[in-house]
């Protein structure tokens, strides 16, 4: 991740603002270890097709300017800008909490979504291995899983993921909004380049893991023209499914996104803003349930048609929304075979 100075939009939950007297300092990585009280989050949004999710980390080093999860840091009294990228909370007891939840009588074996908020395979996962440990718990309890990630690190767990897919149900969604590395680096400054993500699809498929490509978010006026190449390269790598959704700029994300655009591609800001408004009914965002995950108008219709026809051309099963439909079914979990062994460290 490139070094950046501290920069956060105003936190709407704070009663006062603080301004730097002089240039702001460089933003540095800070890791906070937390013993959480619970690890399974419940979602009741009609726009999402999963009910339960696990997020071992708060904040995300991938630093994607458009990340819809940025405002969640504001609930902690932090900022949605560089704080979200550099102040990361690690829920060190996540595997133990997950095993405890699975043992409870109320758990019925529903699909568990990983990365419902921040990427479960972000760089700190290489150190803490919390996602891997949680997936082993899912494996022991035969619990179905859906994973969304931008990280090549997911390849590390290919054997485990293949076994979980065979034992219960699993699909990995690799998020690739851009086909080429250079433009992706400008907007997703801390994430692995698309070339590595296409390679991750190939490696996972070779291991027998069901994989989908998630062209999300589609940024009108910027990344929409890359849809055919993303789908072609994903299909060539072995992806079987595809999904997409338009950019949504919730709360402080709008400022972070446009600040990044002005810093990295100032000449394109006006064009992208105009295109985004054309798919959001004249606004920059539509937060209403039923509308926030979808675009409207002729421009979006042309994007959706491009996605649909290209996906069909390359043999990809597709849907114009985010991941999860294939896992709507509820599964009754069997009891684990033997004790669930959790690592000590």
Beta strands, then each sheet from edge to edge (+ up, - down):
strand 1: 30-34
strand 2: 40-42
strand 3: 52-54
strand 4: 57-58
strand 5: 87-91
strand 6: 112-114
strand 7: 145-149
strand 8: 170-175
strand 9: 211-218
strand 10: 241-246
strand 11: 317-319
sheet 1: 1+ 5+ 4-
sheet 2: 2+ 3- 6- 7- 8- 9- 10- 11-
end
